[in-house]
Amino acid sequence: MESMEYGIGTATGVYHKKGLLSCSALQYPTQPNKVSLFSLLSLSHFPVSSMLINTKNKSFLILISILLLSSHIYLVTADDAEADKEPPYTYIEGTGNGPKEWGVIDPHWEVCAKGRYQSPIDLLDQRVQILPNLGQLHKDYKPAPAVVKNRAHDISVFWKGDAGKLNINGTDYQLLQVHWHSPSEHSFNGSRYELELHAVHKSASGNLAVIAIVYGYGHPDGFLSRVLQHRSNGKNEIPLGIFNPGDIKFGSRKYYRYVGSLTVPPCTEGVVWTVVKKLRTVSREQVRILRETVHDGLKGTARPTQPLDGRPVWIYNPRAK
């Protein structure tokens, strides 16, 4: 088999039955450089009627418990979103610039140490809530000119043209680039897998949305095979020609959703994370090549998991009711 599902088994949603709430009446201040959490999580346009559940002839209005994160969430600039120059940090602890020191290397990176909504996280079954209202992912990708880069800590594919978009709650996020971390950055009930792909998207207003796909050892991944044919140990861009992001195998319609941060400095918060629930496969040889090509080598390129700090984490399951 080339894929399997991991993570949540029979966890059920957590709903509150006290009080009534009209979602359309919830308003957040329109302050500069701030993001509405409801918009980020695709909840702002839920009709009240769609949130009713009939159980034994009783109707209950589902009140989704959401932390008011918006006062702490800021827009992500283009410079924040994966800078091209080699960054002065490493994934190796004890070197003076490992993950525990990221917040003090540069004053602009202090959120790496002080932020409350950091990524990656451990996706623990017991604290994941089922939320069917999130809806399916709407991806509309298309072939476009691309280049591959070795950015010292990862191998990345950047599209130079319009490679399509991801739509979340009516907002379009253009695909910018994909890159890989090994081992996986997100963990599942405390366990990490061998590889994780991040597909980074940005909206017209500067917000980021990232889709993460996790891989275990098995058959080679076709998309990664094409990329590795053009890899470089240097810093120069290598043209890939017309490259189709639609060739990435996303797998399942089920996914986890939460609000977090970039997993590299400056660790800017306000990133909408979508972690696909299907475990894809990658060969040992592909992972070995990725690790040996980047400067950190076999030490790995995954940030330690960060505290959840009470943030809600949802899962979308089209069969859940």
C-alpha positions as CSV (number, residue, x, y, z in Angstrom):
1,M,0.0,0.0,0.0
2,E,1.2,3.5,-0.8
3,S,-0.8,5.3,1.8
4,M,-2.6,4.9,5.1
5,E,-4.4,7.0,7.6
6,Y,-2.9,7.9,10.9
7,G,-3.9,9.9,14.0
8,I,-7.4,10.4,15.4
9,G,-9.5,7.2,15.8
10,T,-12.9,7.6,17.5
11,A,-12.5,11.0,19.1
12,T,-15.7,13.0,19.0
13,G,-16.4,16.7,18.8
14,V,-16.6,18.9,21.9
15,Y,-19.7,21.0,21.8
16,H,-21.2,23.5,24.3
17,K,-25.0,23.5,24.9
18,K,-25.3,26.6,26.9
19,G,-26.6,29.8,25.4
20,L,-27.3,31.0,21.8
21,L,-24.8,32.6,19.5
22,S,-25.4,34.0,16.1
23,C,-22.1,33.6,14.2
24,S,-22.9,36.4,11.9
25,A,-23.0,38.8,14.8
26,L,-19.5,38.1,15.9
27,Q,-17.3,41.0,14.9
28,Y,-13.6,41.5,15.4
29,P,-11.9,44.9,15.3
30,T,-10.6,45.7,11.9
31,Q,-7.2,46.8,13.1
32,P,-4.3,47.1,10.7
33,N,-2.1,44.0,10.3
34,K,-4.5,41.8,12.3
35,V,-6.3,38.7,11.2
36,S,-9.8,37.5,12.1
37,L,-9.6,34.0,13.6
38,F,-13.0,33.2,12.2
39,S,-11.9,34.0,8.7
40,L,-8.7,32.0,9.2
41,L,-10.6,28.9,10.3
42,S,-13.3,29.0,7.7
43,L,-16.0,29.6,10.3
44,S,-17.1,33.2,9.7
45,H,-19.8,32.4,7.3
46,F,-21.5,29.4,9.0
47,P,-25.3,29.8,8.8
48,V,-26.8,29.2,12.2
49,S,-29.3,26.7,10.7
50,S,-26.4,24.6,9.5
51,M,-25.1,24.3,13.1
52,L,-28.2,22.5,14.4
53,I,-28.1,18.9,15.5
54,N,-31.2,16.8,16.1
55,T,-30.7,14.2,18.8
56,K,-33.8,12.3,20.2
57,N,-36.2,15.0,19.0
58,K,-34.1,17.8,20.5
59,S,-32.2,20.5,18.6
60,F,-29.1,22.0,20.0
61,L,-27.2,24.9,18.6
62,I,-23.5,24.1,18.4
63,L,-21.4,26.8,20.0
64,I,-17.9,26.3,18.9
65,S,-15.5,27.3,21.6
66,I,-12.8,29.5,20.1
67,L,-10.0,31.4,21.8
68,L,-9.8,35.1,20.9
69,L,-6.4,34.7,19.2
70,S,-6.8,37.6,16.9
71,S,-5.3,40.1,19.2
72,H,-2.0,38.1,19.0
73,I,-2.1,37.2,15.3
74,Y,-0.3,39.4,12.8
75,L,0.0,39.3,9.0
76,V,2.9,37.5,7.5
77,T,5.0,39.5,5.1
78,A,6.7,38.2,2.0
79,D,10.1,38.5,3.8
80,D,8.8,36.4,6.7
81,A,7.7,33.7,4.3
82,E,10.9,31.7,3.9
83,A,13.8,34.1,3.1
84,D,16.1,33.2,0.2
85,K,19.4,34.0,1.9
86,E,21.0,31.5,4.1
87,P,19.7,32.0,7.6
88,P,22.1,32.1,10.7
89,Y,20.3,29.3,12.5
90,T,20.5,25.5,12.8
91,Y,18.4,22.6,14.0
92,I,21.2,21.3,16.1
93,E,20.9,22.0,19.9
94,G,24.0,23.0,21.8
95,T,25.5,25.0,18.9
96,G,24.4,28.4,20.2
97,N,21.9,28.8,17.4
98,G,19.7,25.7,17.7
99,P,15.9,25.9,18.1
100,K,16.0,26.8,21.8
101,E,18.2,29.9,20.9
102,W,16.2,31.1,17.8
103,G,14.4,33.7,19.9
104,V,17.6,35.4,21.0
105,I,19.7,35.2,17.8
106,D,17.8,38.2,16.2
107,P,15.5,40.6,18.0
108,H,13.0,40.2,15.2
109,W,12.8,36.5,16.1
110,E,11.8,36.8,19.7
111,V,8.4,35.4,19.0
112,C,10.2,32.0,18.4
113,A,10.7,32.0,22.2
114,K,7.8,34.1,23.4
115,G,5.0,33.3,21.0
116,R,1.9,31.4,22.3
117,Y,0.7,30.0,18.9
118,Q,3.8,28.3,17.6
119,S,4.2,25.4,15.1
120,P,4.7,22.5,14.8
121,I,2.5,20.8,17.4
122,D,1.6,17.2,18.4
123,L,-1.8,16.2,17.1
124,L,-3.1,14.2,20.0
125,D,-6.3,12.3,19.5
126,Q,-7.8,13.3,22.9
127,R,-7.7,17.0,22.1
128,V,-8.8,17.0,18.5
129,Q,-12.4,18.1,17.8
130,I,-14.4,16.8,14.8
131,L,-15.9,19.7,12.8
132,P,-17.6,18.8,9.6
133,N,-18.4,22.5,8.8
134,L,-14.8,23.2,7.7
135,G,-15.6,21.6,4.4
136,Q,-13.3,20.1,1.7
137,L,-10.1,21.7,0.6
138,H,-10.6,23.6,-2.7
139,K,-7.3,23.4,-4.6
140,D,-7.0,24.8,-8.1
141,Y,-3.4,24.2,-9.3
142,K,-1.9,24.5,-12.7
143,P,1.4,24.0,-14.4
144,A,3.8,27.0,-14.3
145,P,7.6,27.8,-14.6
146,A,9.5,26.7,-11.5
147,V,13.0,26.5,-10.0
148,V,14.5,24.3,-7.4
149,K,16.7,25.9,-4.6
150,N,19.0,24.5,-1.9
151,R,18.4,27.0,0.9
152,A,20.9,25.3,3.3
153,H,18.2,23.9,5.6
154,D,15.8,22.5,2.9
155,I,15.3,21.8,-0.8
156,S,12.5,24.0,-2.2
157,V,10.5,24.4,-5.4
158,F,9.5,28.0,-6.2
159,W,7.0,28.8,-8.9
160,K,7.9,31.8,-11.0
161,G,4.4,32.1,-12.6
162,D,0.8,31.5,-11.5
163,A,0.7,27.9,-10.2
164,G,-2.8,28.2,-9.0
165,K,-4.4,28.6,-5.6
166,L,-6.0,27.2,-2.5
167,N,-9.4,28.6,-1.4
168,I,-10.3,28.8,2.3
169,N,-13.7,30.2,3.2
170,G,-13.9,32.4,0.0
171,T,-10.3,33.7,0.3
172,D,-7.8,32.7,-2.4
173,Y,-4.2,31.8,-1.3
174,Q,-1.8,31.6,-4.2
175,L,0.7,28.8,-4.2
176,L,4.3,30.1,-3.7
177,Q,6.5,27.1,-3.0
178,V,6.9,23.7,-1.5
179,H,9.7,22.3,0.6
180,W,10.5,19.3,2.8
181,H,11.5,18.6,6.4
182,S,12.9,15.4,7.7
183,P,11.8,13.9,10.0
184,S,8.2,15.2,10.0
185,E,7.7,18.4,12.0
186,H,4.2,17.6,13.2
187,S,3.9,14.5,15.4
188,F,0.9,12.3,16.0
189,N,0.2,11.0,19.5
190,G,3.9,11.7,20.2
191,S,5.3,9.9,17.1
192,R,7.0,11.5,14.1
193,Y,7.3,10.1,10.6
194,E,10.2,10.3,8.1
195,L,9.3,13.3,6.0
196,E,6.9,16.3,5.8
197,L,6.1,18.5,2.8
198,H,4.9,22.0,3.2
199,A,3.0,23.8,0.4
200,V,3.1,27.5,1.2
201,H,0.3,29.8,0.0
202,K,-0.2,33.5,0.4
203,S,-3.4,35.6,0.1
204,A,-3.6,39.1,-1.5
205,S,-3.6,40.6,2.0
206,G,-0.4,38.8,3.0
207,N,-1.8,36.0,5.1
208,L,-0.2,32.5,4.8
209,A,-1.9,29.1,4.6
210,V,0.2,26.0,4.6
211,I,-0.8,22.4,3.6
212,A,1.4,19.7,5.3
213,I,1.7,16.2,4.0
214,V,3.4,13.5,6.0
215,Y,5.3,10.5,4.6
216,G,6.4,7.1,5.9
217,Y,8.9,4.7,4.3
218,G,7.5,2.8,1.4
219,H,7.3,3.3,-2.4
220,P,9.2,6.4,-3.8
221,D,7.2,9.6,-4.2
222,G,6.9,10.6,-7.9
223,F,6.8,14.3,-7.4
224,L,9.9,14.3,-5.2
225,S,11.7,12.0,-7.6
226,R,11.4,14.7,-10.3
227,V,12.7,17.4,-8.0
228,L,15.7,15.4,-6.9
229,Q,16.8,14.9,-10.5
230,H,17.6,18.7,-10.5
231,R,18.9,19.2,-7.0
232,S,22.1,21.1,-6.3
233,N,24.6,21.3,-3.5
234,G,25.1,25.0,-4.2
235,K,22.8,28.0,-3.8
236,N,21.9,28.7,-7.4
237,E,18.5,28.3,-8.8
238,I,18.0,25.4,-11.1
239,P,15.2,25.8,-13.7
240,L,12.7,23.0,-13.7
241,G,10.8,24.2,-16.7
242,I,7.0,23.9,-16.5
243,F,6.2,22.1,-13.3
244,N,2.7,21.0,-12.3
245,P,1.9,21.2,-8.5
246,G,-1.2,19.1,-9.3
247,D,1.2,16.2,-9.5
248,I,1.6,16.3,-5.7
249,K,-0.5,13.4,-4.2
250,F,-2.4,14.9,-1.3
251,G,-4.3,11.7,-0.6
252,S,-7.3,12.0,1.8
253,R,-10.1,14.6,2.0
254,K,-9.7,14.4,5.8
255,Y,-7.4,17.0,7.5
256,Y,-6.5,18.7,10.7
257,R,-6.8,22.5,11.0
258,Y,-5.3,24.9,13.5
259,V,-3.7,28.3,13.7
260,G,0.0,28.4,14.3
261,S,3.2,29.9,13.0
262,L,6.1,29.5,10.5
263,T,8.3,26.7,11.7
264,V,11.5,28.6,10.9
265,P,12.6,32.1,12.1
266,P,11.0,34.6,12.5
267,C,8.3,32.1,13.6
268,T,5.6,34.6,12.7
269,E,2.2,33.7,13.9
270,G,-1.2,33.7,12.2
271,V,-0.5,30.9,9.7
272,V,-3.5,28.7,8.9
273,W,-2.3,25.1,9.0
274,T,-4.0,22.2,7.2
275,V,-2.3,18.8,7.9
276,V,-3.6,16.1,5.6
277,K,-4.7,13.0,7.4
278,K,-3.4,10.5,4.8
279,L,0.1,9.1,5.3
280,R,1.9,9.0,2.0
281,T,5.1,7.0,1.2
282,V,8.6,8.0,0.3
283,S,11.7,5.8,-0.2
284,R,14.6,5.6,2.2
285,E,16.9,6.6,-0.7
286,Q,14.8,9.8,-1.3
287,V,15.0,10.8,2.4
288,R,18.8,10.0,2.5
289,I,19.4,12.3,-0.5
290,L,17.4,15.1,1.0
291,R,19.2,14.9,4.3
292,E,22.7,14.8,2.7
293,T,22.0,17.6,0.2
294,V,21.1,20.2,2.9
295,H,23.9,21.5,5.1
296,D,22.5,20.1,8.3
297,G,22.9,16.6,6.8
298,L,21.7,13.6,8.8
299,K,21.0,15.8,11.9
300,G,17.5,16.5,10.5
301,T,15.6,19.6,9.7
302,A,12.6,19.5,12.0
303,R,11.8,22.0,14.7
304,P,10.7,20.5,18.1
305,T,7.0,20.5,18.7
306,Q,5.6,23.5,20.5
307,P,3.1,23.9,23.4
308,L,-0.5,24.0,22.3
309,D,-1.4,26.6,25.0
310,G,-5.1,25.8,24.8
311,R,-5.5,26.4,21.1
312,P,-8.4,24.5,19.4
313,V,-7.4,21.8,16.9
314,W,-10.1,20.5,14.5
315,I,-10.4,17.6,12.1
316,Y,-12.5,17.6,9.0
317,N,-14.1,14.3,8.2
318,P,-16.7,14.3,5.3
319,R,-18.5,11.3,6.8
320,A,-18.8,12.8,10.3
321,K,-22.2,14.3,11.3
